[in-house]
Amino acid sequence: MGDDAATTGTTGTTASEAAGLRRSVGFVGMLGQSVAGLAPSTTPTINIALVFAAAGSASWLAYLIGTVAVLLVALTLVPFARRFAGAGSLSEFVAHGLGPNARLVTAWALLLAYLAVPVATLAGCAAYLEAIFKMAGLSVPTVVLVAVAGVGAAALALRDVRVSTVLMLALEGLSMLLVTLLGFAILSRQGIAVDLSQFSLDGVSMAGMNSALLICVLSFVGFEAAASLGGEARRPLVDIPRTLLLAPLITGVFFVFSAYVIVLGFDRYDIAVATESAPLDHLARALDLPGLGLLVSVGAAISLFTCVVATLVASSRVAYALASRGALPAVLGRLDPVRGAPSIAVWVAVVIGLGFSLTLTSFARPLDVYDWFGTFSTFGCILAYGLTAIAMPIFLRREGQLRPHHAIVAALALAVLAYVLYGSVWPVPPAPLDVLPWIFVGLMVLGVGGSVLLGRRAGRG
């Protein structure tokens, strides 16, 4: 379908700039896009309890290993990010190693992932908002909360991306600060600097650690979201590589710290993590700090909300890149004359995300919807990461710049991704999670096939 219309290299001006995408986003905004894509505060409020149930006192170690594993994946992206950038995110990278067909597959994998995440995070945000209102003695229908969060996220995603990305970083920073305050409250009450029981690894099984590592690695999905702003970054070849490394590094440190102090609190106050629906709120009440528990829930809702915004932005940019190449209807490639952003693509993402979330939360538990669509999104990200890891050494070899460490990093990253993918489908999870891989494959076939047909018709026209 021709060369990418939204890719930049060392040559300067791109077709995307000529079409109207404005290079206005600085490093802070790029970091905000990736950190928001991670939704880091959902890890201590949801995932760490699951990791603790599997790995117990080794939870901090599981997150440390998970951080290293994701940094290996990030290192396969950096050689491309230093040379190319575009609205199509990782698909721009893959194209230079594996060609246009792999680029199309990667773009659709990311598009499906980025369209699924708002469904999940809107439902998750509504679940926390519902819990917050219940603490205040109020009852608000879930669908109302989903609608309000969706409209708010749409308004922010349609704003100047330079403003929205910086605001997302500020909101995520606030939510992470609230969790960190709870962590320091636990440390101050415990009265010791080191919990030796967490370093002994007594009672930790290999099976439990494997389950925990799977959850830990999946906690980082979305760290690459800044790459979707490759057509709008002021210094894409500098800021995107930095962001791809800093986002998982910063959040990894946050995850390891959170796991350590929260497990410390679980042990001291004998909290039944496996049966407790809101372990951090229970922990805050055990510390005689119920107000802090409320604030942590507010922080989780904020984190999920900003993730909605980040993925609405990311999905619209990937759709824009596909439309620019004739792989989606041209209307999705139209740019707002005032903001210079693909507003129609944003609205389509909003309608899909809000429509599915409203429909499903009208009869299903919000956190179940969060689980279903969050799991679905990981298939797209894993496929995109894997194709990039394969493309990296091929591209560098072609350029005469391949070194042994590049091949080693790519091989290790692929091993991590294969482990995560295998753990996601085997043992076969309960329904409806068991059918999600097949739904993903079916949608990929329809999407890629439809783009190929659309491109052929456009070529004949």
C-alpha positions in Angstrom: 0.0 0.0 0.0 3.0 2.3 -0.5 5.3 4.0 1.9 4.0 5.1 5.3 2.4 8.5 5.2 3.1 9.2 8.8 6.7 8.2 9.4 9.7 10.4 10.1 13.3 9.5 10.0 16.4 11.7 10.1 15.2 13.6 7.1 12.9 16.1 8.8 9.4 17.0 7.6 7.0 14.2 7.2 3.8 13.6 5.2 1.9 13.6 8.5 3.1 17.1 9.2 2.2 18.3 5.7 -1.3 16.8 6.3 -1.7 18.8 9.5 -0.4 16.9 12.5 1.3 19.5 14.6 4.6 18.9 16.4 3.6 20.4 19.8 4.1 17.7 22.4 7.2 17.9 24.5 8.9 15.2 26.7 6.6 15.8 29.7 3.6 15.2 27.5 5.2 12.1 25.9 5.9 10.7 29.3 2.3 11.5 30.4 0.9 9.5 27.4 2.9 6.4 28.3 2.4 6.5 32.0 -1.3 7.1 31.6 -1.3 4.1 29.2 0.1 2.0 32.0 -2.5 3.1 34.6 0.1 2.4 37.3 -2.1 3.0 40.3 -4.4 0.1 39.3 -1.5 -2.3 40.1 -1.3 -1.7 43.8 -5.1 -1.5 44.1 -5.9 -4.6 42.0 -2.9 -6.6 40.7 -0.7 -6.7 43.8 -3.3 -8.6 45.7 -3.4 -11.2 42.9 0.4 -11.4 42.9 0.5 -11.7 46.7 -2.0 -14.6 46.5 0.3 -16.4 44.1 3.8 -15.4 45.3 3.3 -14.3 48.9 6.4 -12.6 50.4 8.2 -12.8 47.0 5.8 -10.3 45.4 8.4 -7.5 45.4 10.8 -9.9 43.6 8.2 -10.9 41.0 7.7 -7.2 40.2 11.5 -6.6 40.0 11.8 -9.5 37.6 8.8 -8.2 35.7 10.4 -4.8 35.4 13.6 -6.2 34.0 11.6 -8.3 31.5 9.6 -5.3 30.2 12.8 -3.2 29.9 14.1 -6.0 27.6 11.0 -5.5 25.4 11.5 -1.7 25.5 15.1 -2.1 24.4 13.9 -3.8 21.2 11.8 -0.7 20.4 14.5 1.9 21.1 16.7 1.3 18.0 13.7 2.0 15.9 12.5 4.9 18.0 15.9 6.6 17.5 15.4 6.5 13.8 11.7 6.6 13.0 8.4 7.9 14.4 4.9 8.2 13.2 1.2 8.2 14.2 1.1 4.4 13.6 3.1 3.7 16.7 5.0 0.4 16.7 3.7 -0.5 13.2 6.1 2.2 11.9 9.0 0.3 13.4 8.0 -3.1 12.2 7.6 -1.8 8.6 11.3 -1.1 8.4 12.3 -4.6 9.5 9.5 -6.8 8.1 7.8 -4.8 5.4 4.3 -3.3 4.7 2.3 -6.5 5.3 3.8 -6.9 8.9 3.1 -3.2 9.4 -0.5 -3.7 8.6 -0.8 -6.6 11.0 0.9 -4.6 13.8 -1.3 -1.6 13.3 -4.4 -3.7 13.5 -3.1 -5.5 16.6 -2.5 -2.2 18.3 -5.8 -0.7 17.1 -7.8 -3.6 18.6 -5.8 -3.3 21.8 -6.3 0.4 22.1 -10.0 0.2 21.3 -10.5 -2.5 24.0 -8.7 -0.7 26.8 -11.2 2.2 27.1 -14.0 -0.4 27.5 -12.1 -2.0 30.3 -10.9 1.1 32.1 -14.3 2.9 31.9 -15.8 -0.1 33.6 -13.0 -0.1 36.2 -13.3 3.6 36.8 -17.0 3.2 37.3 -16.4 0.4 39.8 -14.2 2.6 42.0 -16.4 5.6 41.7 -19.3 3.4 42.8 -17.3 2.3 45.8 -16.4 5.9 46.6 -20.0 7.0 46.5 -21.0 4.1 48.7 -18.4 5.2 51.3 -20.3 8.5 51.3 -23.7 6.8 51.7 -24.8 7.4 48.2 -25.9 5.0 45.4 -25.3 6.0 41.8 -26.1 3.5 38.9 -23.0 2.1 37.3 -24.1 3.1 33.8 -24.4 6.7 34.9 -20.9 6.7 36.2 -19.6 5.0 33.0 -21.4 7.7 30.9 -20.0 10.6 33.0 -16.5 9.2 32.9 -16.7 8.5 29.1 -17.9 12.0 28.3 -15.2 13.5 30.5 -12.5 11.3 28.8 -13.8 12.3 25.4 -13.7 16.0 26.2 -10.1 15.6 27.3 -9.0 13.4 24.4 -10.4 16.0 22.0 -8.5 18.9 23.5 -5.1 20.1 22.4 -2.9 16.9 22.8 -0.2 19.1 24.3 -2.5 20.1 27.2 -4.2 16.7 27.7 -0.9 14.7 27.9 0.6 17.0 30.5 -2.6 16.9 32.5 -2.6 13.1 32.3 0.9 13.0 33.8 -0.2 15.3 36.6 -3.2 13.2 37.4 -1.3 10.0 37.3 1.4 11.5 39.5 -1.3 12.4 42.0 -2.7 8.9 42.1 0.7 7.4 42.5 1.5 9.8 45.3 -1.6 8.7 47.2 -0.6 5.1 47.1 3.0 6.1 48.1 1.6 7.9 51.1 -0.2 4.7 52.2 3.1 2.9 51.7 5.0 5.3 54.0 2.2 5.1 56.5 2.7 1.3 56.7 6.4 1.8 57.1 6.1 4.3 59.8 3.6 2.1 61.8 5.8 -1.0 61.3 8.8 0.7 62.9 11.4 -1.3 61.0 13.4 -0.5 57.9 13.7 -4.0 56.5 11.2 -6.9 56.5 13.5 -9.9 56.5 10.7 -12.3 55.9 10.2 -10.9 52.4 13.8 -11.8 51.5 13.8 -15.3 52.8 11.4 -16.5 50.1 10.1 -19.2 52.5 7.0 -21.1 51.1 7.4 -19.6 47.6 6.7 -22.2 44.9 7.9 -22.1 41.3 4.3 -22.5 40.1 3.2 -19.6 42.3 6.1 -17.4 41.1 5.2 -18.2 37.5 1.6 -17.1 38.0 2.8 -13.9 39.7 5.3 -13.1 37.0 2.5 -13.4 34.4 0.5 -10.8 36.2 3.5 -8.6 36.8 4.5 -8.4 33.1 0.9 -7.8 32.1 0.8 -4.8 34.5 3.2 -3.0 32.1 1.1 -3.3 29.0 0.6 0.1 27.4 4.0 1.5 28.2 4.6 2.1 24.5 1.6 4.5 24.1 3.9 7.5 23.6 5.0 6.0 20.2 1.5 6.8 18.9 2.3 10.5 19.2 5.3 10.2 16.8 3.7 12.6 14.4 3.1 15.2 17.1 6.2 15.1 19.3 8.5 18.1 19.0 11.6 15.9 19.2 10.3 12.4 18.4 13.7 10.8 17.8 14.9 12.0 21.2 11.8 12.0 23.5 10.2 8.7 22.4 13.2 6.5 23.1 13.7 8.2 26.5 10.0 7.7 27.3 10.0 4.0 26.2 12.7 3.3 28.8 11.7 5.8 31.6 8.0 4.9 31.7 8.5 1.2 32.6 11.5 2.1 34.8 9.6 4.7 36.9 6.5 2.6 37.2 8.6 -0.6 37.9 10.2 1.1 40.9 6.7 2.2 42.0 5.4 -1.4 41.6 8.3 -2.9 43.6 8.0 -0.4 46.4 4.2 -0.8 46.5 4.5 -4.6 46.6 7.0 -4.5 49.4 5.1 -2.2 51.7 1.7 -3.5 51.0 2.8 -7.1 51.6 4.3 -5.8 54.9 0.8 -4.4 55.8 -1.0 -7.6 54.7 1.2 -9.7 57.0 1.1 -7.4 60.0 -2.7 -6.9 60.0 -3.5 -10.4 58.7 -5.6 -9.3 55.8 -7.3 -12.1 53.9 -6.2 -10.9 50.4 -7.9 -13.7 48.5 -11.4 -12.9 49.8 -11.0 -9.1 50.4 -12.5 -7.1 47.6 -10.8 -3.9 48.6 -7.6 -4.9 50.4 -6.0 -1.4 50.3 -9.1 0.2 51.8 -9.1 -2.6 54.5 -5.4 -1.9 55.1 -6.0 1.8 55.5 -8.7 1.2 58.0 -6.4 -1.2 59.9 -3.9 1.7 60.1 -6.7 4.0 61.5 -6.5 6.0 58.3 -9.9 5.5 56.6 -9.6 8.8 54.9 -6.4 7.6 53.2 -8.2 4.5 52.0 -10.8 6.7 50.4 -8.1 8.8 48.7 -6.4 5.7 47.4 -9.7 4.6 45.8 -10.0 8.1 44.3 -6.4 7.7 43.0 -7.3 4.4 41.3 -10.4 6.0 39.7 -8.1 8.9 38.4 -5.6 6.4 37.1 -8.2 4.4 35.2 -9.7 7.6 33.8 -6.4 8.9 32.4 -5.9 5.5 30.9 -9.2 5.9 29.0 -7.9 9.3 27.7 -4.5 7.9 26.7 -5.9 5.0 24.8 -8.5 7.1 23.0 -5.7 9.3 21.8 -3.5 6.3 20.9 -6.3 4.5 19.0 -7.2 7.6 17.0 -3.6 8.1 15.9 -3.2 4.5 14.8 -6.6 4.7 12.9 -5.4 8.0 11.3 -2.2 6.3 10.2 -4.1 3.4 8.6 -6.5 5.8 6.9 -3.6 7.9 5.6 -2.4 4.8 3.8 -5.8 3.9 2.5 -6.2 0.9 4.9 -9.3 2.5 6.6 -12.0 4.9 5.3 -10.5 8.3 4.5 -12.8 10.0 6.9 -10.8 8.7 9.8 -7.8 10.5 8.4 -9.4 13.9 8.5 -7.9 16.4 10.9 -9.6 19.1 12.9 -8.8 22.4 11.3 -8.3 24.1 14.7 -6.5 21.4 16.8 -4.9 19.6 13.9 -5.9 16.3 15.4 -7.9 13.3 14.0 -11.1 14.3 15.8 -13.4 11.9 13.9 -11.2 9.0 14.7 -11.4 10.0 18.4 -15.2 10.1 18.3 -15.3 6.7 16.7 -13.1 5.4 19.5 -15.3 7.1 22.1 -18.5 5.6 20.6 -17.0 2.1 20.6 -15.5 2.3 24.1 -18.5 4.0 25.7 -21.1 1.8 23.8 -19.5 -1.5 24.8 -18.9 -0.4 28.4 -22.4 1.0 28.9 -24.0 -2.1 27.4 -21.9 -4.6 29.4 -22.0 -2.9 32.7 -25.8 -2.8 32.5 -25.9 -6.5 33.3 -22.3 -7.6 34.3 -20.0 -6.6 37.2 -17.8 -3.7 36.1 -14.6 -5.4 37.3 -15.6 -8.5 35.2 -15.8 -6.2 32.2 -12.4 -4.7 33.2 -11.0 -8.3 33.3 -12.4 -9.4 30.0 -11.4 -6.4 27.9 -8.1 -5.9 29.7 -7.2 -9.5 28.9 -8.3 -9.0 25.3 -6.1 -5.9 24.9 -3.0 -7.8 25.9 -3.2 -10.1 22.9 -2.8 -7.1 20.6 0.1 -5.6 22.6 2.0 -8.9 22.8 1.7 -9.4 19.1 2.9 -5.9 18.3 5.8 -6.2 20.8 6.7 -9.6 19.4 6.8 -8.4 15.8 8.9 -5.5 16.8 11.4 -7.7 18.6 11.7 -9.9 15.5 12.1 -6.9 13.2 14.8 -5.2 15.3 17.8 -7.5 14.5 16.6 -7.9 10.9 16.6 -4.2 10.4 19.9 -3.6 12.2 21.6 -6.4 10.2 20.4 -4.8 6.9 21.9 -1.5 8.1 25.1 -3.2 9.0 24.7 -2.2 12.7 23.7 -5.5 14.3 25.7 -6.4 17.4 25.6 -9.5 19.5 23.8 -7.7 22.4 21.0 -6.7 20.0 20.3 -10.3 19.1 20.5 -11.4 22.7 18.0 -8.7 23.8 15.6 -9.6 21.0 15.8 -13.3 21.9 15.2 -12.6 25.6 12.3 -10.3 24.8 10.7 -12.9 22.6 11.1 -15.5 25.3 9.3 -13.2 27.8 6.5 -12.5 25.4 6.1 -16.2 24.5 5.9 -17.0 28.2 3.2 -14.3 28.8 1.2 -15.5 25.8 1.4 -19.1 26.8 0.3 -18.3 30.4 -2.6 -16.3 29.0 -4.1 -19.2 27.2 -2.9 -22.3 29.1 -4.3 -23.6 31.3 -7.5 -22.7 29.5 -9.1 -20.0 31.5 -12.8 -20.1 32.4 -15.5 -18.6 30.1 -15.7 -16.1 28.6 -11.9 -15.6 28.8 -11.4 -18.9 27.0 -12.9 -17.5 23.8 -11.1 -14.2 23.8 -8.0 -15.4 21.8 -10.3 -16.7 19.1 -12.3 -13.5 19.0 -9.0 -11.6 18.7 -7.8 -13.8 15.8 -11.2 -13.4 14.1 -11.1 -9.6 14.4 -7.5 -9.5 13.1 -8.5 -11.5 10.0 -11.5 -9.3 9.4 -9.5 -6.1 10.0 -6.4 -6.9 7.9 -8.5 -8.5 5.2 -10.8 -5.5 5.0 -7.8 -3.1 4.8 -6.3 -5.1 2.0 -9.6 -5.1 0.0 -10.0 -1.3 0.7 -6.5 -0.7 -0.5 -7.0 -2.7 -3.7 -10.3 -0.8 -4.5 -8.6 2.5 -3.9 -5.8 1.4 -6.2 -8.2 0.6 -9.0 -10.0 3.9 -8.5 
